Structures are given as C-alpha cells and as structure tokens.
Amino acid sequence: MSQTSESVLPVILAAGLGTRMKSRKPKVLHELCGRPMLAYVLDAARGVSGRRPLVVYSPATAAVAEAFAEGADLAIQAETLGTADAVRAALAVTPEEVCEILVLSGDVPLVGSDLLAELIDMRRARNAAVALVAVHAIEPGGLGRVVRTEDGGQVLRIVESKDATPDELEIEEINAGVYVFDAAWLRSRIGDVKPSPVTGEFYLPELVALARADRRPVVSLEVDDDGTLVGINDRAQLAAAELELRMAINERHMLAGVTMIDPIRTYVDVTVELGQDVVLEPGVVLRGSTRIGEGTRIGAGSQIIDTVIGRDCTILASVLESSKVEDEVQIGPFSHLRARSSIGRKVRVGNFAEVKASRLDAGVQQHHFSYIGDAELGERTNVGAGTITCNYDGVRKHKTKIGKHVFLGSDTMLIAPIELGDEARTGAGSVVTRDVPAGMLALGVPARLRKPRVEVTPAASESVKPSAAEAAERTPR
C-alpha cells in the first residue's frame, strides 16, 4: 500500500488527570489564549494527517471525551497504566488500513505540523520501526533521557528519569514524547512491553529497545529546546506557554497592521480577528469570537468578549459581551454592553451606562448612569442621564419600545411593557406607566400626557449626518 498523509493516524494521549495542576478539570482542558490546550494538538495532528485524530482518555478524564467528541475519534484507557498501555487501547480501535501511527501528548500544545511532517518523512526514508523527536534541553529535569551509542550516533534506548542511573541523569538530550511508528510492527510488539520495576507502568519508549532487538532502524529528529515541545504539568508552565503563544499572536496582528501600545499587557485570544489600523491600548482583553473593524480604538482596560465591532469606533474602559456594534460608535468610559445588545451606526453610549438585550438604532445618544434593558430605541433618540427601563416585574421581563427622535429627560423611569411613539418626550424625573403617543409629552409621577408647549428637535439628531454616498443618493437627478 502506498503511504500518503491519510495513511497516518494521529493518536493523542489525554488519559492523565494531571495532579500537579491541582485542579478538578483534566489537564488538557486548561485553556491557552481562549482554547483548551488539547485543541492545539488536534489542529497540528489534522494539519499533517488530513484525518480525524484518535484521542485516548480515561474514566478520570471523561470530560475530554465530552468536549472533543465532534472533532476526534475516541478510545478509552480503562486504567492509567502508562503510555504504552494507552497506545494499546488506541490500537484496539485503529482501522487495519492505517500504515503509520503518530503519537502525541495532549499536554504539548505548541507542537507544529511542520515538525511532525518532517518526522514522518524521516521514518519513511529509513523504513524505521520508530521515529522520535529528541530535544537538546537546557534543563532536562524529570524527562526521559535519550541514550545513544558511544559515538553519539544511534539511539539505543530511552530511560525515564525515575529509572535512570546518576550517569544517565547527566544526559541533556531528552525524549519529547513525539513518535511515528510503523503500524504493523507496533501491533506486533506493543504486547511485549514490560512494566517498569519502579512504577509498574508500561512505558512507550521501551519500544525503542524492542526495535533494536528486531534489527529495525530507530531514527531521531534532533531539535533545540525552543519551548515548543515542553509538556505542561502545572500552572506555572501553563502561564509560561500562554505568554509564548500570546506574544506570537500579538506579533502576527502587529505585522498585519494592528497597533499595540504595550504588547506585553495586551491579551488577544487566538480566535480573535482584527482589521488594519486597529489600536489596542494597554490592559485590553479580547476573548472568544470577537471581531474588530478597521480603524477602531479599544481603550485601556476594556474587555471585549464574543462581540463584533465595526469600523472607526472608540471603546473606552468598557466591557462588551456577546453583542454587535456598528460603525463609528463611541462607548464609555466605564460602560457595559451585556449579551444580545445591538448598537447602530454613530450611537453614543456614555460613561457608566448599561445596555442589555436591546437595539439602539443609528444616532441614539444614551447618557451617563442610565440602563436600557429589553428595549428597542429608534434612530436619533436621546436618553437622558439616569434614565432606566424598568423591565422586570419580579416574575417576568417585559419589553420597552421607543420610536424615532424621542427625548427622554433625565431620571426618567419607563415601566415596561410600554411603547413611546416617534418624537415623544418625557420630563425630568417622570415615572411613565402607560404608552406615550407620537409627539406627546409625559410629565410627572406618575406621568400624565400633554402636548409639548414648544417643539424641540433632540440634540441627538445632529449626531448622524449622511455620508457623501448617501447625500449623492438623495440628490434629485
């Protein structure tokens, strides 16, 4: 059978709970820049193989199976008896047509597809039983050592640090835990791995010695220690990996035209999209599926989560969650868009203002210390300082609907459900308990309806001017 990338099955080991993380959550589900670390390993595996990886989990890491059931096939390791036992569980569900097994660890999220492709090519070129990645480590620590022949050429065996002699612990070349196996040979020999006399576990590196006994080549891809192949075992290592990945993400955005005033203090998830000429001030946090359009400035201390922001906006020290913001909007400082909010073009949301599950049409001005919840506001409406929609009666949420060019005086309370027609007005401090027809004034506590003495055009009407294209469209021909 000819070997293609599809003949390689990636097997990812994710059965260990990771006790050094001191967490109830499986280690590989801890996040780096907005994604579980296992997700990065899956991406690298798919990139080199073109097929669904196989993830080995255990009863203790059942949450892994739940989280990745759609993106990977699964095999369960009933007891966590070591890496060789985990691969044995994977082989039990591996299709016979698979020619090569690529083995990765779920806690090495920075591994790259290019490295994996090079390792696969090396194994094929020598028809080796085993190909592995060997790292010239600065601090080998508790990792397995690569023992070679006296001339330093061929790999003789891998010895785990727990089983190593003092002389072997002096070796600075470590096993990265990344392997490619001849699948047929692996099936024939996996059952011959003996348990460690120290721990009782079945170690996958024991297959190196078995390959040597079978006179099959064992090849190694030697790389320098750049941090990308270090496994994450505790929170300190997690933070170090996050920093390295975050710096790579920030550099990519800056090279694409984004300004970061202080990249060290700018936090951008790998899933975030940024347009050219976006400016991010220090302390900005961008999470999830956030997208930000060209020319927008995100002020210091802002947090943007799963939110789409248009072009040429200014967001100052505010929190935006699961919302949509159109072009040329100003928000903040110290404002909060809660989930399902929709902000139209050229809207102004002032300081200490909150919007929840509401639509603000173009040109709306919402001033400070105000709350708009479960509401629809027509274009160019003015929301006075301290105005709130009283949307909750203690049992249910109710809707407020406000028309165009409405003027809400300071400290207005709108008792939902309620509707205000176009160009309606309220007086300062009014408590509005019933609908206000178009053009009418609601005044007092509770508010009474009357016609305004003087027709006033809301100041907000000046906030939305037609663009050149819109003006041309309206010009008679």
N, C-alpha and C positions, 0 to 999 in steps of 0.2 A: 504494500500500500504506500503510495507517495504521501509524504508528510507536508501538510500545509499548516497555516496558523490554526485552522479549525480542528486539526488533529491533536492539539494541545488542550488538556483540561486543566484549568486553574483550580487548585484545592486550597482553600483559605482556612487556616486553623483558628477557631474562635471559641474553643470549649472552656478556656480558663476564665475563672471569675475575676482574677486579678486582685488578690487580697491586699497587696501593697497600695492599691488605690484607696483603701479604707472606704468602700462605697457599697451600697446595696445594688448599684447598677453594674452590669457587666462592663469590664474594662473597655472593650472595643466600641461601646455605645457612648463613651465620653466624647464630647464634641471638640473639634478643632475648626475655628473660623466658621461656625454655623452648621457643620455636618459631623456625624459620627465618624470616628477615625476609620472604622471599617469601610465606610463608603469610598474613601480614597483608595484603599487597597482594591476594592471591587472595580473601580474605574481603571486602575493600572492593569488589572487582570483582563478586563474586557478589551482594553486597547491593544493588547499583544496577542490575544487568542481569538477574538471575534465571536466568542460564545459565552453562555451563562456560566459563571463560576459556580463551584460547589463549596458551600460553607459548612464546616464541621462545628457543631455546637454540642452542648451537654445539657442535662436537666437544670443545672445551675445557671446556664445562660440561655434559657428558653426565650427570653426577651429578644435575643438576637434573631431567632427564627421568625418571631412575630414582626420585627422591624424590617427584615430583608426578604421576606417570602416572595415578594413580587419580582425582585431583581436578581435572585440567585436560587439555585437548587440547594437542597439541604440534606445533611447526613448527621445522625445523632451518635455521639460517643457516650455510651451508657455510663461508663466510669472514666474519670480523667486519669488514665494510666500512662500518660506521656504522649509525645508527638508521633511516635511510630504507631501506637495504638489508634491515634486519631486518623492517621493515613489509612490504616487497615479498615476503619469504619467508612472512609470515603471510597475505598476500592470496592467495597461491598455493593455500592450503588453506581459504580462507574461503567458506562457502556463499553462493550468489548472492542468497538472500533477505535477507541482512544489509543493513540500511539505514544503519547508523552504526558507526563504528569508534572505540572508546575506547582510547587508547594510554596505558599506564602504564609506569613503570620499576620493575623488581623490587627496586631498592635504595632505595625511598622507602616504608618500611613503615608510617609513621604517617598516610598519606593516609586521609581518611574518606569514607564513602559519601555523606554529605550534600553535601559539596563536589562530588563527581562528579555527583550528581543535578542540582545547580544548574547545572553546566557544560553538561550535556546539554540542560536546558530552555532555556538561553540560546542554544545553537546552533539549536535547533528554532524558537525565536521569531523569529529573523532569517533562517532558512534559509541559514545560513552554510556556506561550504565548510570553514572551520576555526574551532574554538573552543579557546582555550588559557587556562591559568592563568598570570597574571603576578603576581609577588611583589615587594613593596617591601622590598628586602633591606637589612639593616643593614650586612652585609659581602658584596658581590656576588662577590668572589673570582674564581674561574675559570669562572663560569657564564655562559651566553649572555645577552646584553642585549636588551631589548625596545626597538626603535627605532620611535618614533611620528612622526606629522605634527607640524609646528611648533606647532600649538595643543595638542598633547599628547593628541589625541582618538583617531585611528585608528592601528592597528598597521600599520606599513609593512613591517617585516621583523624577523627575529631574527638576530643576529650572534653567532657563537661567539667566546669571549674570545680564542682563538688567532688569529682572523681580524680582530679588532676594531682600529680605529684608536685612538689615545690619547684622542680626544674621546669615542668610543663607550664606552671603558672607564670613563669618568666617570659613565655612566648607572647609576643604582641600582636600576632595575626589571629583574628577571631573569625568564627563562623557567623555569617549574617542571618542564617536560618532561611535562606532563599535557595531552592533547589529545582532542578529539572531532572526527571528520571525517565529512563526507558521503561514504558509502562509494562511491557511483557516481562522484563526482568524484575521489575518491582513486585509484580504479582507473585512471581515465583519465589521471592526471597523475603517478603515482608514478615512471613510467619517464623523466620529463623532469627529474628532479633531477640536477644536475651535481655531480661530485666537488669537494671543497674543493681549491683550488690549493695550500694549505699542507699538509694531511694526506692528501689523496687519498680521504677518506671521504665517504660520501653522508649529508648531514645532513637529518633530518626537518624542521627549521624552515625549510628552503628552500621548502617548500610554501606558506608564508605569502606569499612574493613571487609564486609562481605563481598563487595565488588572486587576488591583487591584479591581476595581469595579465589574468585572466579576468573581472575586474569582479565577482567573487563576494565577499560580505562575509566579513571576518575579525573575530571578536569575542573579547574577553578578559574573563576574570573576575579582577578585581584584589583581592588579599588582602594583609594584612600578614604580616610574617615572624614566625610564632609557633613555628617549628622543625619543624612537622609535614610540610613539603614539602621538607625538605633531604635530598638523597641521601647515602647512607652510602658513603664511599670508603676509609676507613682505620679502624684500631682505635680511635683517639681519638673519631671520630664515632660509631662503634658504641657506645662506652661512654656517650657523651652521650645517644644515643637510648634506650639501655637505662635510664638514670636517669630520663628523662622518662616513659617508659612505666611504669616501676616505681612512680613516685610517683602516677601515675594509677590504677594497680591498687590500691595501698595506700589511697588516698583512697576508692575505691569500697568496699573492705571496711570501712573505718572508719565510713563513713556507713551501712553496713548492720549495725553493732553489734559490730564487732571492735575490741579494744583493741590498739594497737601502741605500746609504751612509747617506742620510738625508730624512727619510720618510715624515717628515712634509712638505718638499719642493719638493716632487715628486708627479706628477699628472697623474694618470692612470685611464682611463675610465673603467667602469665595463665590457665592451665588448672586452677589450684587452687581448691577450694571450701571455704569456711569458714562455720561456724554462728555464731549470735549468742553474744555473751559469751565467745568465744574470746579468750585473751590470748596475745600474742606478745611475748616478751622480746627485748632487743637481740641481734643476730647470728643470729637464726633464719633458716634457709634451707628453703623449702618448694618442692619441684620436682614436675613431671610431673602425674600424675593423683591427687595427694594430696587427700583429703577429711578434714576435721576437724569433729567434732560439737560441739554447744553446750556451753559452759562448760569446755572443755578448756584447759589452760595448757601452752604449749610454752616450756620454759626456755631461757635464754641459751645460744647456741652449738649448739643442736640442728639436725640436718639430717634432714628427712623427705622421702623420695623414693618416689613411686608407692605410697603407703600410705594405708589407710583407718583412721582413729582415731575411736572412739566419743565419747560424751558424758562430761563431768566427769572426764577423765583428766588426769594430770600427767606430762609428759615432761621430764626434766631433763638437759640437756647430753648428749644421746644421739643415735645415728644409727639410723634406721629405714628399711629398704629393702624395697619390694615385699611388704609384709606387711599383716595385718589385726589391729587392736586393738579389742576390745570396750569396753563402758562401764566407768568407774570404775577404770581400770587405772593403776598407778604404775610408771614405768620410769626407771631411772637414779638418780644421775648416772653418766655415762660407760659406758652400756650400748650394745649393738649388736644390733638385730634384722636378720638377713640375710634374703635372699629366701625367700618361701614360708613365713614364720612366721605362726602364728595364735595370738593371745593372748586368752584368755577373760575373762569379767567378773571384776572385782576381783582380778585377778592382780597380784602384786608382783614386779618384776624389779629386783634390787638393783644396786649400783654395780659396774662392771667385770664385768658378766655378759653372756654372748653366747648368742643363740638362732639356730639355723639350720634352716630347713625342718622346723619342729616345731610341734606343737599343745600348748599349755598350757591345760587346762580351767579352769573357774571356780575362783577361790580359791587357785590354786597360788602358792606363795612360792618364788622362786628367788633365793638369796642371792649375796653378792659372790664375785667371782673364780671363777665357775662357767661351764660350757659345756654346752649342751643342743643336740645336732645329730641330725637324722633320727630324732626321737623323738615319742612320744605320752605325755603325762602326764595322769593322771586328776585329777579335781577335789580340791582341798584337799591336794594332795601338797606336802611340804616338801623343798626341795632345799638341802642344807647347803652352807656356804661351801667353795669349792674342788672341788666335785663336777663330774665330767665324764662325758659319754658317749663312749666310745672307739669311734667309728662307722666308722673307716677302717682296713682291714687291709693297706693298701699297694696293693691292686688294686681293691677294691670298697667301696662304702658299705653299711653294714648298719643295720638298724632296732632301736631300743630302745622297748619298750612298758612303761609303768609305770601301774599301776592307781590307784584312788582311795585317799586318806588314807595314802599311802605316806610314810615318813620316811626320807630319805637322809642319813646322817651326814656330817659334814664330811670333805672329801677322799676321798669315795667315787669309785671308778673302775668304770664299768659297761662291760664288754667285749661289744660287740654282735656278732651278734644275741643279744638277751636279753629276757626278759619278767619283770616283777615283779608279783605279784598284789596285790589290794586289801589295804591295811593291812600290807603287808610293811615290813620295816625293815632298814637296814644300819648297821653300826657305823662309827665314825670311822676313816678310812684304809683301809677294806676295798677289796679288788680282787675284784669279783664277776664270775665267769666262766661261771656257769650260771644257769638260771632260778630265781627265788625264789617258791615258792608263797604264796598269800594267807596273811597273818598270821604268816609266818615271819621270823626274823632271820638275816641274812647277816653273818658276822663274820670278819675276818682276811684274811691274804694267803697263798694265795688264800682267798676267803671260804668258810667252812663254814656249813651251815644248822643252826639250832636254834630252839626255841621261845623267845620272849621271856620273861624272868622276870616282868616287870611290864608290864601292858597300858598303853600310853601313847597318849593322844589327841594327834595333832600340833597344834602351836600354830596351824598354818595353818587348822585347822578353824573358828577363830573369825573368820577374815577374810571369810567370806561369810555374811552374815545375810540372811534372806528380807526382801524388801520388804514394805510394807504390803499391796500387792495379792496377793503370794504367800502371806503369812500368812493373809489372808482366805480365799484359795482352799483352804488346808489345814484351816481350822477346820470341825469337824463341824457339820452343819446338821440 
